[in-house]
Amino acid sequence: IKSLKRDAMRKSGGKGDADAEKAQATARSLFVNLLQKRLLERDREITDLNKKLRTFLVVEKKGALQLRAFEEERKRHEGEVEDYRRKLTEAEDKLELLARTAALSPK
């Protein structure tokens, strides 16, 4: 094969070498363009994935904030219910004491 190339180059007077270089340069140029295009596509994919990731992180943060707010509200309501139960128990105890006092006192 090498000898055939040499023979072809001798016969063409070196034109084969110039044509081969042109073809290689064109092939390199096409290859570089292809790689640049693929790189741009990858960059776009990365950008899109980063946007999606940020969106998911925002949604997750909002969910965590809502959960925390819900827990705080639940604790507040539990405290209020406990306070009402305590007041009710105290009122029932007072009512019972008054009923016993009234039953024991002479009329």
Secondary structure as GFF3:
##gff-version 3
##sequence-region A 1 107
A	DSSP	alpha_helix	2	12	.	.	.	ID=ss1
A	DSSP	alpha_helix	15	104	.	.	.	ID=ss2
###
